[in-house]
């Protein structure tokens, strides 16, 4: 075991559990994403980039009218990784939408059903 400055061995500390569904954390993530992508209202996250057959974190951003906001590769990958890490309990085989005003995550199919009137 490596020694500390006092000469005594360091002991392992138990890991602290972090609640990913905590409202404060969700709002902090949403605020960071709003700073990263100005004008975005919804971030759509998946593990499959449309042009690739292998898993790759991918993000699309939409404004309040539902129009896509262009993102560069760094923004797409970083935002997807942040959201995936903040919501590990989500089924990431599906695409999810993160509402940046409320910080809530829901499956994209559910969001599309609501906008289509439930069809």
Steps between C-alpha positions, in 0.01 A plus 500: 500500500636847420592708798346840565698809595470408866665167428190294575340280238185633334183304563231447241189706555159360406354647183212739550188418304379778274131513422481570124131589524564782745324814375797726570729285288247487216467878496879546512540268201226686312668834578836372374340376178320832446838673534657253257216525245339847518136501391449127561185386675524124447804275471440163332754238603570153366783253488478459124617764257285477186796452267665220703403141572694478828404674826622858524355771732300746291299815570261720309377835632167668425376852569156596640339460155647153453753613241841326512798696629832408336760349733864424438640155575638599840165640612314192374723251681554698822129575549405137435758372749390747768135402467572126487714524815242712681219251427659152518164338586351591160476238227759637259403257226230762434537868412414743781411869515626726777277803553740781589232714667398234755797262496277198438603208282245298305512254210490681167219274377284629788581860408413436134171338598406808703582738213304286251191499721552141616499341156 
